[in-house]
Amino acid sequence: MKRHGRYIGKDISGRKIYFARQDKISKIYDEALVFIYNVFNIRGAFLSDESSLSDFLGFKNRSKEMEKIVKKIKVLYGVDTSPLKEKPLVDMVSFILKRIG
């Protein structure tokens, strides 16, 4: 059974609602917020272990937007993150931190 984050109530149909877990992202939260600011120019965001780049993209031309973002990350950090573009942000930010030391 999948472990959930904090229980927050039930939806209209009676299903239980949980916040996504934050165990992993909490370890690099400050770095992840700096990353979100540098890449998307967003100050402050709710981040969980399940957050991803696509959470910050618009609904039109998502694949083109994603490619632009991956290129921007390469320019900003000097790291190719294209293999991680669909992975959780915690994995991407951790990868970048390891590469840039």
BELNORFEN-V812115 format. One record per residue. N is the residue number from 0. PHI is phi in whole degrees, -180 to 180 (* if undefined). Layout:
# BELNORFEN-V812115
n phi
N PHI
N PHI
This chain:
# BELNORFEN-V812115
n phi
0 *
1 -73
2 -78
3 -109
4 -81
5 -68
6 -69
7 -122
8 136
9 -121
10 -83
11 -62
12 -92
13 94
14 -74
15 -72
16 -116
17 -129
18 -69
19 -67
20 -65
21 -131
22 -59
23 -76
24 -65
25 -63
26 -74
27 -131
28 -58
29 -61
30 -65
31 -66
32 -65
33 -63
34 -59
35 -62
36 -66
37 -62
38 -86
39 -114
40 58
41 -114
42 -96
43 82
44 -162
45 -79
46 -122
47 -127
48 -64
49 -101
50 -62
51 -142
52 -56
53 -62
54 -64
55 -106
56 -96
57 -73
58 -95
59 -97
60 52
61 -58
62 -68
63 -67
64 -60
65 -62
66 -62
67 -62
68 -65
69 -61
70 -65
71 -62
72 -62
73 -62
74 -67
75 -68
76 -113
77 69
78 -129
79 -83
80 -106
81 -56
82 -67
83 -107
84 -61
85 -101
86 -84
87 -61
88 -57
89 -59
90 -70
91 -66
92 -64
93 -61
94 -59
95 -63
96 -60
97 -66
98 -74
99 -93
100 65
